[in-house]
Amino acid sequence: MYKHCLKRIFDFTIALVAILCLSPLLIIVSICLCWTNKGAGVFFTQERPGKDEKIFRVVKFKSMTDEKDENGNLLPDAQRLTAIGKFIRKTSIDELPQLFNVLKGDMALIGPRPLLVKYLPLYSPEQHRRHEVRPGITGWAQVNGRNAITHTKKFEYDVWYVDHLTFKLDLKIIFMTIHNVLHRKDISHEGVATAEPFNGRN
């Protein structure tokens, strides 16, 4: 009942209340990013696969500039990541615009994180199962390592969540997420500014 009906009602209600309560913060962050992103804009949107691998556009606060080198290529992430960008990533504020994705129905509060479309051909049949539910702003993999674990391990956690999805588990993940955000845990993968790219093996 919860997985197929009540979860969507729960997600919509919490997302709506959160947007209303957090609107002052959303406005302040938007103003700050407009100033620090050097004309790159406030929001970052990108196509991601959702439930049943249906493509949608995820929205986040933009934490990097669009600065390029002399050849017109984007500088490495670490060089384009601003001070405010680092802060909103460490506090997960950059994920808050995805509440609008939840309202629309493209995402859930809890679920496997939506990754890049180009990864779809690289998944094993078992890993494809992570798309049997709506992707989430946070999920079981995020509270068990986030960017500090391999993609293979993340996908194992994602499929486990699909098979064990309950209201009780979602509440547990919410509280674990709050704890991790407050302690700023597992923001980056060792050696990279954000997360390690998936190559079909890692």
C-alpha positions in Angstrom: 0.0 0.0 0.0 2.7 2.5 1.0 5.0 1.7 -1.9 2.4 2.0 -4.6 0.1 4.7 -3.2 0.8 6.4 0.1 4.5 7.1 -0.6 3.5 9.5 -3.4 1.0 11.3 -1.1 3.7 11.5 1.6 6.3 12.8 -0.8 4.1 15.5 -2.2 2.9 16.7 1.2 6.4 16.9 2.7 7.9 18.5 -0.4 5.2 21.2 -0.5 5.5 22.0 3.2 9.3 22.1 2.9 9.3 24.5 0.0 7.0 26.9 1.9 9.1 26.7 5.0 12.4 27.0 3.2 11.4 29.7 0.7 13.5 32.4 2.5 16.6 30.2 2.3 16.0 29.3 -1.3 15.7 33.0 -2.2 18.9 34.0 -0.2 20.9 31.2 -1.8 19.6 32.1 -5.3 20.8 35.7 -4.8 24.2 34.6 -3.5 24.8 32.3 -6.4 23.7 34.9 -8.9 26.5 37.0 -7.6 29.3 34.4 -7.3 28.7 32.2 -10.3 30.0 34.8 -12.7 27.1 34.8 -15.1 26.7 31.0 -15.1 23.2 31.1 -13.6 21.6 29.9 -10.4 20.2 26.5 -11.4 21.8 23.5 -12.9 19.5 21.2 -14.9 20.3 17.9 -16.6 18.5 14.9 -18.1 18.5 11.9 -15.8 16.6 8.6 -15.9 13.7 8.2 -13.5 11.2 5.5 -12.7 11.2 2.8 -15.5 14.2 4.8 -17.0 11.9 7.6 -18.2 14.0 10.7 -18.8 13.3 13.9 -16.9 15.2 17.0 -16.1 16.6 17.2 -12.5 17.2 20.7 -11.0 19.8 21.7 -8.5 21.5 24.9 -7.3 24.5 25.5 -9.5 27.7 25.2 -7.4 30.3 25.8 -10.2 31.1 28.5 -12.6 31.3 27.9 -16.4 34.9 29.1 -16.6 37.0 27.7 -19.5 40.7 27.5 -20.4 42.4 29.1 -23.4 41.1 26.3 -25.7 37.5 26.8 -24.7 37.3 23.7 -22.5 35.7 23.8 -19.1 38.2 24.0 -16.3 38.3 21.0 -13.9 35.5 20.8 -11.3 37.8 21.6 -8.4 38.8 24.9 -10.1 35.2 25.9 -10.9 33.7 25.1 -7.6 33.1 28.3 -5.7 33.4 28.9 -1.9 29.6 29.1 -1.7 29.3 26.1 -4.0 31.4 24.1 -1.5 29.2 25.2 1.3 25.9 24.3 -0.3 27.3 20.9 -1.3 28.6 20.1 2.2 25.2 21.1 3.7 23.3 19.5 0.8 21.5 22.8 0.2 22.3 22.4 -3.5 19.8 19.5 -3.6 16.8 21.5 -2.3 15.5 22.6 -5.7 14.7 18.9 -6.4 11.8 19.4 -4.1 10.1 20.8 -7.2 10.9 17.6 -9.0 9.2 15.7 -6.2 6.1 17.9 -6.5 6.0 17.2 -10.2 6.3 13.5 -9.6 9.6 12.9 -11.3 11.3 12.1 -8.0 10.6 11.0 -4.5 12.0 12.2 -1.2 13.7 8.8 -0.7 15.0 6.6 -3.4 18.1 5.7 -5.5 19.8 8.9 -6.7 19.2 9.7 -10.4 22.5 9.4 -12.2 23.6 10.3 -15.7 21.8 9.0 -18.8 25.1 7.8 -20.3 25.4 5.2 -17.6 22.3 3.3 -18.6 24.1 1.0 -21.1 26.7 0.2 -18.4 24.3 -1.3 -15.9 24.0 -5.0 -15.3 20.4 -6.4 -15.3 20.4 -6.4 -11.5 21.6 -2.7 -11.4 18.9 -1.7 -13.8 16.4 -2.6 -11.0 17.3 0.6 -9.2 14.9 2.3 -11.7 11.9 0.3 -10.5 11.0 3.1 -8.1 11.2 6.9 -8.4 14.7 8.3 -7.8 15.1 10.2 -4.6 16.8 13.3 -3.2 18.4 11.0 -0.7 18.5 7.3 -0.4 19.8 4.1 1.3 23.1 4.4 -0.5 23.5 8.1 0.5 23.2 7.3 4.2 25.6 4.4 3.9 28.5 6.1 2.3 27.3 8.5 -0.4 30.3 9.6 -2.5 32.8 7.8 -0.3 31.8 4.3 -1.6 32.1 2.7 -5.1 29.2 2.8 -7.6 28.9 -1.0 -7.4 28.3 -0.8 -3.7 25.8 2.1 -4.2 23.8 0.0 -6.7 23.7 -2.9 -4.3 22.2 -0.6 -1.7 19.8 0.9 -4.3 18.4 -2.6 -5.3 18.2 -3.6 -1.6 16.1 -0.5 -1.0 13.8 -1.4 -3.9 13.2 -4.8 -2.4 12.7 -3.5 1.2 10.9 -0.2 0.7 8.6 0.6 3.6 7.4 3.7 5.4 9.6 2.8 8.4 12.7 2.5 6.2 12.0 5.9 4.6 11.7 7.5 8.0 14.9 5.9 9.1 16.7 7.2 6.0 15.3 10.7 6.6 16.7 10.8 10.1 20.0 9.3 9.0 20.2 11.9 6.2 19.7 14.8 8.7 22.5 13.3 10.9 24.9 13.0 8.0 24.2 16.5 6.7 24.8 18.0 10.2 28.1 16.1 10.4 28.9 16.8 6.7 29.8 13.2 6.1 30.9 11.5 2.8 30.6 14.6 0.5 33.4 13.6 -1.9 35.2 10.6 -3.2 38.9 10.4 -2.4 40.9 12.3 -5.1 38.0 14.1 -6.8 36.0 17.2 -6.0 32.6 15.5 -6.1 31.9 11.9 -7.0 33.9 9.3 -9.0 32.5 8.7 -12.5 31.0 5.3 -13.2 32.8 3.3 -15.9 30.8 0.0 -15.7 33.3 -1.7 -13.4 33.8 0.5 -10.3 
